[in-house]
């Protein structure tokens, strides 16, 4: 192809996002191997947006894996939506390890990111390394996630230098629910916004491969996304983040009662599952189940 001479070269325009090679996209790609942090970095370079969902068991994880979801988070949100706790704080290393291993066994392609629960890394880098090593060795997780920006940068640095990929989490950090006095939006006001920017750059500089922005004003999240070379994963942080994550029970309409404003429910699963249970029960009571075709002789 003939190259334009400098004299004929048009005025500079924003570079077009190069199309992804067939089968190389994160969402729905056809790789026969697991997604890695290098794939995540390449998606950022391409300008490709991608989805992430939580998962806590092998069967649900297999559904999301087959649907092409490239990253699954075994979140400490299991405390609220799977284990019956009032918050994420009570979740233990034993619980997160057990459920992370199940998610790994149920998947073939997705990158599995396991949360470090409250109390598993706050003492310092050595404790963080011990906890993260357990998730990698015992559960088979491909990466870990921990909350905190500048305050957790040393933990991130040691984990990454030890060969464990880290996804950071800033903004609203649910493990700090008692300190926050609830779940308020973070980063409002100049001082808070500047701190969030410092937190984002601190975890990037420490080696995190991505950073979750939770409950952050959309304009601030967009600024953070533009300022980083690692991808941002939004949850209640507007549409300009590189990726979006939802707790799967919220996304599928399994959660009872009020859900956060940033949640879109794509299915009424609680209603559907409840209806199926009632239909089963009514057939048992009426004696119409099991039928002959469900019976051995």
C-alpha positions in Angstrom: 0.0 0.0 0.0 1.5 3.4 -1.0 2.4 5.5 2.0 1.5 9.2 2.0 4.4 11.6 1.8 4.8 14.0 4.8 3.6 16.8 2.5 0.3 15.0 1.7 -0.3 13.5 5.1 -3.6 14.7 6.5 -4.0 16.5 9.8 -3.6 14.3 12.9 -6.8 12.5 13.9 -7.5 10.3 16.9 -6.2 6.8 16.2 -8.9 4.3 15.3 -9.3 1.3 17.6 -7.8 -1.6 15.7 -10.3 -4.5 15.2 -9.7 -7.5 17.3 -8.5 -10.6 15.6 -11.3 -13.3 15.2 -11.4 -15.4 18.3 -9.1 -13.0 20.2 -11.8 -10.9 21.9 -12.3 -11.3 25.6 -16.0 -11.7 25.5 -17.2 -14.8 23.6 -13.7 -15.4 22.1 -12.8 -18.9 20.9 -9.5 -19.5 22.8 -9.1 -23.0 24.0 -7.0 -21.8 27.0 -7.8 -19.7 30.0 -7.9 -15.9 29.7 -4.8 -14.4 31.3 -3.8 -10.9 32.6 -1.9 -10.4 29.3 -5.2 -10.8 27.5 -6.7 -8.2 29.8 -3.9 -5.8 29.0 -4.3 -6.4 25.3 -8.1 -5.6 25.5 -7.2 -2.2 27.1 -4.9 -1.5 24.2 -7.6 -2.4 21.7 -10.2 -0.3 23.5 -12.4 -3.4 24.0 -14.9 -3.4 26.8 -15.6 -6.6 28.6 -17.9 -8.1 31.3 -17.2 -9.7 34.6 -19.6 -11.5 36.9 -19.3 -13.1 40.3 -19.7 -16.8 40.8 -19.6 -19.0 43.9 -20.2 -22.6 42.7 -19.2 -24.9 39.8 -22.6 -25.2 38.1 -23.3 -21.4 37.9 -19.7 -20.7 36.9 -20.0 -23.3 34.1 -23.0 -21.4 32.7 -21.2 -18.1 32.7 -18.1 -19.7 31.2 -20.1 -21.2 28.4 -21.7 -17.8 27.8 -18.3 -16.4 27.1 -17.8 -14.3 30.3 -14.0 -13.8 30.3 -13.5 -13.0 34.0 -15.3 -14.5 37.0 -14.9 -13.1 40.5 -15.3 -15.3 43.5 -16.2 -12.3 45.5 -16.6 -11.9 49.3 -20.0 -10.8 48.2 -20.7 -14.5 48.8 -21.2 -13.4 52.4 -24.4 -11.4 51.6 -25.9 -13.5 48.7 -24.7 -17.0 49.3 -23.7 -17.6 53.0 -26.4 -15.6 54.7 -24.2 -13.0 56.4 -25.3 -9.4 56.8 -22.1 -8.1 55.1 -18.9 -9.3 53.5 -16.9 -8.9 56.7 -17.5 -12.4 58.3 -16.3 -14.3 55.2 -13.3 -16.5 56.0 -10.3 -17.8 54.1 -11.6 -21.3 54.4 -14.9 -20.3 52.8 -13.4 -18.3 49.9 -10.9 -21.1 49.2 -13.6 -23.8 49.1 -15.8 -21.8 46.8 -13.0 -20.6 44.6 -11.9 -24.2 44.0 -15.4 -25.1 43.0 -15.6 -22.2 40.4 -12.2 -23.2 39.0 -13.4 -26.8 38.6 -16.6 -25.6 36.8 -14.8 -23.5 34.1 -12.4 -24.0 31.3 -11.8 -20.5 29.8 -12.5 -17.7 32.3 -9.9 -16.0 34.4 -10.8 -16.8 38.0 -10.2 -13.9 40.4 -10.6 -14.8 44.1 -11.2 -12.1 46.8 -8.9 -11.8 49.8 -11.5 -11.5 52.6 -11.4 -9.0 55.5 -8.6 -9.9 57.9 -6.6 -11.8 55.4 -4.2 -9.1 54.2 -4.6 -6.0 56.5 -1.7 -7.0 58.7 0.7 -6.4 55.9 2.4 -7.8 52.8 3.6 -11.0 54.4 0.1 -12.0 55.6 -1.3 -11.0 52.2 1.2 -13.2 50.4 0.4 -16.1 52.7 -3.4 -15.7 52.0 -3.0 -15.2 48.3 -0.7 -18.2 48.0 -3.3 -20.4 49.5 -5.9 -19.2 46.9 -3.5 -19.9 44.1 -2.2 -23.2 45.3 -5.3 -24.8 47.0 -8.1 -23.3 44.9 -6.3 -22.8 41.6 -7.3 -19.1 41.2 -5.6 -17.2 38.4 -5.5 -13.9 40.3 -6.6 -12.3 43.6 -8.4 -9.1 44.5 -8.0 -6.9 47.5 -9.5 -3.7 48.7 -7.6 -0.4 49.2 -5.5 2.0 47.3 -2.4 3.6 48.8 -2.9 1.7 52.0 -2.7 -1.6 50.2 0.0 -0.7 47.7 2.8 -2.6 49.6 0.6 -5.7 49.6 0.0 -5.5 45.9 3.7 -5.0 45.2 4.8 -8.0 47.1 2.1 -10.3 45.6 2.9 -9.2 42.0 6.7 -9.5 42.6 6.0 -13.0 43.9 4.1 -14.0 40.7 0.5 -13.5 41.8 -1.6 -11.2 39.6 -3.6 -8.7 41.6 -6.9 -6.9 40.8 -7.3 -3.9 43.1 -10.5 -2.4 44.4 -11.0 1.2 45.4 -13.9 3.7 45.9 -16.6 2.0 48.0 -14.9 -0.9 49.6 -17.5 -3.1 51.3 -15.1 -4.6 53.8 -15.0 -1.0 55.3 -18.7 -0.9 55.8 -18.3 -0.2 59.6 -15.9 2.7 58.9 -18.1 4.2 56.2 -21.2 3.7 58.3 -22.9 2.1 55.3 -22.4 2.1 51.5 -22.1 5.8 50.4 -20.9 7.0 47.0 -17.1 7.7 47.2 -15.0 10.4 45.5 -17.5 13.3 45.8 -15.7 16.6 46.4 -12.3 17.8 45.3 -10.3 16.3 48.1 -12.0 12.9 47.9 -11.6 12.9 44.1 -7.9 13.6 44.3 -7.5 10.8 46.9 -9.3 8.3 44.6 -6.9 9.3 41.7 -3.9 8.8 44.1 -5.3 5.4 45.1 -5.7 4.3 41.5 -2.2 5.4 40.5 -0.8 3.8 43.6 -2.2 0.3 42.8 -1.2 0.7 39.2 2.4 1.6 40.1 2.4 -1.3 42.5 1.7 -3.7 39.7 -2.1 -4.3 39.7 -3.4 -5.6 36.4 -6.8 -3.9 36.8 -8.7 -1.9 39.4 -12.4 -2.0 40.4 -14.1 1.3 40.9 -17.2 0.9 43.0 -19.9 3.6 43.7 -17.9 6.4 42.2 -19.3 9.4 40.2 -19.2 8.7 36.5 -17.2 11.7 35.6 -14.5 10.8 38.1 -14.4 7.2 37.0 -14.0 8.4 33.4 -11.0 10.6 34.5 -9.4 7.6 36.3 -9.9 5.4 33.3 -8.2 7.9 31.0 -5.3 8.4 33.4 -4.4 4.7 33.8 -2.9 2.2 31.4 -4.5 -0.7 33.3 -8.2 -1.3 32.8 -10.9 -0.1 35.2 -13.8 -2.3 36.2 -16.9 -0.3 37.1 -19.7 -1.2 39.4 -21.8 1.9 39.9 -19.1 4.0 38.2 -20.7 4.9 34.9 -20.2 3.7 31.3 -16.7 5.0 30.6 -14.9 2.2 32.6 -13.1 -0.4 30.5 -15.2 -3.2 32.0 -18.3 -3.7 34.1 -19.0 -6.2 36.9 -22.2 -7.2 38.7 -23.0 -9.7 41.5 -24.7 -12.5 39.6 -27.6 -12.8 41.9 -28.4 -9.1 41.5 -28.0 -9.4 37.7 -30.3 -12.4 37.4 -33.0 -11.1 39.7 -32.3 -13.7 42.4 -31.8 -11.1 45.2 -34.8 -10.4 47.3 -35.9 -6.8 48.1 -34.2 -3.6 47.1 -31.0 -3.8 45.0 -28.5 -1.0 44.5 -29.3 1.7 41.9 -26.5 0.6 39.6 -27.9 -2.9 39.2 -29.9 -3.9 36.1 -31.8 -7.1 36.5 -31.7 -9.1 33.3 -33.9 -12.0 34.6 -36.6 -12.6 37.3 -34.9 -15.8 38.5 -36.2 -15.7 42.0 -39.8 -15.6 40.7 -39.1 -18.3 38.1 -37.4 -20.6 40.6 -40.1 -20.1 43.2 -42.7 -20.9 40.6 -41.0 -24.1 39.7 -40.8 -25.1 43.3 -44.5 -24.5 43.8 -45.4 -26.4 40.7 -43.3 -29.4 41.9 -44.9 -29.2 45.4 -48.4 -29.1 44.0 -47.8 -32.1 41.8 -46.4 -34.1 44.7 -49.4 -33.2 46.9 -51.8 -34.1 44.1 -50.1 -37.4 43.3 -49.4 -36.4 39.7 -45.6 -36.6 40.2 -43.9 -38.9 39.6 -45.5 -40.1 36.4 -45.0 -43.5 34.8 -42.1 -42.1 32.6 -40.3 -41.1 35.8 -40.7 -44.6 37.4 -38.5 -47.7 37.3 -39.9 -51.3 37.1 
